[in-house]
Amino acid sequence: MKPMWLSILSPLTDFANLIAGYFMEIWDFLIFIGNISAFVVVLVGAILWFTGVNDKRGKGLVLSGILLAIIIQYFVFYPPSFTL
């Protein structure tokens, strides 16, 4: 007779494997969306900063966009394995 926690663990593991499989299928699309969003954030920040509309928010958006681009490139170079 199996312990109770083993009968609960199997469906949870199956669910985690299912989610990991979905992430594997859409990983390239997620990286594409990340790159586009980093570009848009830097562009909007630069417009705000250089036009003088809101200097502080523009600088923050530019720095946040650069940080987002660096994080996205890290995940391009070192993608997760998606296996349990």
Backbone bond lengths (Angstrom), bond angles and torsions (degrees), N, CA, C in turn:
res aa  C-N    CA-C-N  psi(-1)  N-CA   C-N-CA  omega(-1)  CA-C   N-CA-C  phi
1 M - - - 1.439 - - 1.531 109.33 -
2 K 1.347 116.59 131.55 1.459 121.93 -177.95 1.525 110.14 -79.11
3 P 1.331 115.48 147.69 1.462 117.96 172.49 1.531 110.16 -66.59
4 M 1.319 115.66 156.20 1.464 121.66 -175.64 1.524 112.13 -61.93
5 W 1.336 118.35 -38.33 1.460 120.75 -175.95 1.523 112.01 -68.05
6 L 1.330 118.40 -25.11 1.461 120.11 177.11 1.527 111.65 -71.38
7 S 1.317 117.62 -34.49 1.457 119.66 179.38 1.525 111.28 -73.10
8 I 1.336 118.27 -24.28 1.465 121.92 176.38 1.527 110.49 -83.88
9 L 1.313 117.00 -34.23 1.460 121.65 -175.67 1.525 112.57 -67.26
10 S 1.308 118.17 -35.47 1.455 121.02 -176.96 1.532 113.07 -62.40
11 P 1.344 120.59 -47.86 1.470 119.29 177.24 1.529 112.76 -64.89
12 L 1.333 117.21 -34.26 1.467 119.77 177.84 1.519 111.07 -66.80
13 T 1.312 117.02 -39.15 1.464 121.10 177.20 1.526 110.45 -66.38
14 D 1.318 116.69 -40.55 1.473 120.16 177.26 1.524 110.82 -62.36
15 F 1.339 116.68 -41.87 1.457 120.53 178.66 1.524 111.27 -64.50
16 A 1.342 117.80 -42.44 1.464 121.16 178.51 1.527 110.69 -63.85
17 N 1.327 117.18 -38.98 1.470 120.06 177.37 1.522 111.34 -66.53
18 L 1.318 117.56 -35.68 1.456 121.66 177.40 1.530 110.64 -64.48
19 I 1.325 117.48 -45.76 1.464 121.89 179.00 1.528 110.02 -63.87
20 A 1.333 117.29 -41.83 1.464 120.67 178.01 1.525 110.97 -62.26
21 G 1.312 117.20 -37.91 1.465 120.82 177.05 1.519 111.73 -63.84
22 Y 1.339 116.53 -40.74 1.467 119.39 177.04 1.520 111.43 -64.20
23 F 1.328 117.23 -40.82 1.466 119.95 178.24 1.531 110.81 -63.98
24 M 1.335 117.99 -37.38 1.463 120.34 177.73 1.526 110.90 -61.93
25 E 1.337 115.89 -39.14 1.459 119.55 -177.75 1.527 112.64 -69.39
26 I 1.321 118.01 -34.25 1.465 120.54 -174.52 1.522 112.73 -106.46
27 W 1.343 118.79 11.32 1.466 121.44 -175.41 1.527 112.30 -60.37
28 D 1.321 118.36 -46.26 1.469 120.74 -179.25 1.525 111.24 -62.86
29 F 1.327 116.78 -37.97 1.460 119.80 177.52 1.524 111.13 -65.63
30 L 1.321 117.61 -40.22 1.466 120.82 178.50 1.533 111.21 -64.15
31 I 1.314 117.36 -38.42 1.467 120.99 177.48 1.529 109.27 -66.17
32 F 1.311 118.31 -41.13 1.459 122.27 177.53 1.527 110.77 -60.61
33 I 1.327 117.25 -46.58 1.464 121.30 179.10 1.530 110.22 -62.67
34 G 1.315 117.62 -39.20 1.469 120.86 177.75 1.516 112.29 -63.22
35 N 1.325 116.70 -41.98 1.468 119.62 178.72 1.524 111.86 -65.40
36 I 1.320 116.51 -42.98 1.466 120.16 179.18 1.530 110.52 -64.32
37 S 1.323 117.11 -42.80 1.462 119.13 -178.96 1.522 111.56 -67.18
38 A 1.334 118.19 -36.71 1.464 119.91 176.38 1.527 110.44 -62.73
39 F 1.325 117.23 -42.22 1.466 121.15 178.69 1.527 111.09 -62.86
40 V 1.330 116.71 -44.22 1.465 120.31 -178.27 1.531 110.91 -66.13
41 V 1.325 117.05 -40.90 1.465 120.09 -179.91 1.527 110.67 -64.22
42 V 1.333 117.43 -43.15 1.467 120.07 178.08 1.527 110.43 -65.52
43 L 1.317 117.82 -41.23 1.460 121.33 -179.90 1.527 111.55 -63.14
44 V 1.325 117.61 -47.69 1.466 120.52 179.14 1.523 110.79 -64.53
45 G 1.333 116.46 -40.15 1.459 119.78 177.57 1.518 112.51 -63.02
46 A 1.326 116.54 -40.71 1.464 119.83 178.87 1.524 111.09 -66.59
47 I 1.321 116.92 -38.55 1.470 119.50 177.63 1.519 110.53 -63.75
48 L 1.338 116.75 -45.74 1.461 119.67 178.98 1.526 112.00 -63.30
49 W 1.323 116.07 -40.20 1.457 121.22 -176.02 1.533 111.13 -70.58
50 F 1.331 116.95 -50.29 1.462 119.96 -172.28 1.527 113.93 -79.94
51 T 1.330 117.57 -19.76 1.460 118.45 175.16 1.519 111.53 -86.45
52 G 1.313 117.22 -12.22 1.456 120.89 178.31 1.515 113.83 80.61
53 V 1.318 117.51 11.96 1.460 120.82 179.37 1.525 110.32 -66.39
54 N 1.328 116.06 -48.85 1.459 121.13 178.75 1.527 107.32 -151.98
55 D 1.324 116.01 89.86 1.465 120.84 -174.28 1.522 112.63 -61.22
56 K 1.321 116.74 -45.29 1.463 120.60 -175.53 1.529 111.01 -64.38
57 R 1.323 117.06 -47.55 1.465 120.28 179.84 1.528 110.96 -67.11
58 G 1.329 117.59 -35.53 1.458 120.47 178.43 1.516 112.12 -63.76
59 K 1.338 116.66 -44.47 1.471 119.95 177.57 1.519 110.89 -62.34
60 G 1.331 115.54 -41.15 1.464 119.09 178.91 1.514 112.49 -63.76
61 L 1.324 116.55 -40.18 1.462 119.61 178.69 1.524 111.86 -67.64
62 V 1.318 117.04 -39.40 1.461 119.41 177.98 1.527 110.61 -62.57
63 L 1.325 116.56 -46.56 1.470 119.58 179.87 1.536 111.03 -66.16
64 S 1.322 117.67 -38.45 1.465 120.48 178.03 1.531 111.46 -66.39
65 G 1.312 117.09 -38.98 1.461 120.44 177.52 1.515 112.29 -65.32
66 I 1.322 116.20 -39.57 1.471 119.76 177.30 1.525 110.28 -65.68
67 L 1.327 117.15 -41.92 1.463 120.77 177.50 1.530 110.95 -62.80
68 L 1.326 117.37 -41.82 1.462 121.32 177.25 1.523 110.82 -62.27
69 A 1.323 117.54 -41.93 1.469 120.82 179.16 1.530 111.08 -64.13
70 I 1.332 117.42 -38.45 1.468 120.80 178.25 1.526 110.78 -65.66
71 I 1.324 116.74 -42.25 1.467 120.14 179.24 1.524 110.80 -65.50
72 I 1.322 117.48 -40.63 1.464 120.70 178.32 1.526 110.25 -63.62
73 Q 1.326 117.46 -42.10 1.464 119.73 179.23 1.526 111.76 -66.39
74 Y 1.323 117.57 -32.36 1.465 120.10 174.79 1.524 109.75 -60.81
75 F 1.349 117.12 -44.86 1.458 119.87 179.62 1.518 112.67 -71.38
76 V 1.333 117.97 -21.10 1.468 119.84 172.99 1.529 109.90 -71.99
77 F 1.334 115.96 -43.78 1.466 119.95 -178.63 1.527 112.53 -73.60
78 Y 1.330 117.82 -36.16 1.465 122.43 -176.80 1.532 109.49 -127.96
79 P 1.328 118.09 74.77 1.477 119.59 -179.33 1.536 110.69 -70.02
80 P 1.325 116.68 151.29 1.462 119.41 177.03 1.531 110.79 -68.44
81 S 1.320 116.53 159.20 1.466 119.79 -176.12 1.523 112.72 -83.67
82 F 1.327 119.39 -22.60 1.463 124.42 179.45 1.522 112.93 59.39
83 T 1.300 118.55 28.79 1.461 121.09 175.72 1.516 108.67 -122.90
84 L 1.307 114.91 147.71 1.468 120.44 179.00 1.504 110.55 -108.36
